[in-house]
């Protein structure tokens, strides 16, 4: 057991070192391209981007918000839209997976919506809701909704009927079986959908803010483009990447805590 534990730690350490090495190689290639090729006329050096990144954490971009405040605005929008998509997605996914009449009615409609990418809803959302917060929340909602429904539906369909029958034999009623067997069986699939849904919600809010917004990380990129400020654009991109990484890690930790009996491979 001790050898296996040491082996896992060694493997994780090697993976971390390889990841750091890959990151450093990209930075060096970026530096080389800027310093020794014509690319330097178009994009800043990594050091310039890093300096601006930390500068904008305490100084405003635009009229009143620092980079951190722009991130908080975007995250607030994401959490509202993502929360709504969780509620609707889980209810519809389990409904379709466990009740044949619900599946017969809802699934054909859902299959029509499913192939539509989140950004395709932007023009309709503006027509329906204007350019305010409601439109952005709707775009975010649609970004996460489909992925959550698909995974929850798959989990509800794969509930072991033998376990359900045993629960009924032991005296459980339909409600008890639903909450003690069906829901726990669906949880790993739900979390899989939540991870993908959160990333698509994050991409959706960026798209929405790049179309119609006066704040948020999507707006930072658009404002940089309009001003011809490539450094600001890169600052926005880095902020997006780091925030997306943090959100993914948080979701993975939550999955490990809540699905200890069935954690997917690291």
Secondary structure, DSSP 8 states (H G I E B T S, - for coil): -HHHHHHHHHHHHHHHHHHHHHHHHHHHHHHHHHHHSGGGGTS--HHHHHHHHHHHTTSEETTTEEHHHHHHHHHHHHHHHHHHHHHHHHHHHHHHHH-HHHHHHHHHHHHHHHTS-GGGGHHHHHHHHTTSHHHHHHHHHHHHHHHHHHHHHHHHHT--HHHHHHHHHTT--HHHHIIIIIHHHHHHHHHHHHHHHHHHHHHHHHHHHHHS-SSSHHHHHHHHHHHT-HHHHHHHHHHHHHHHHHHHHHHHHHHHHHTGGG----
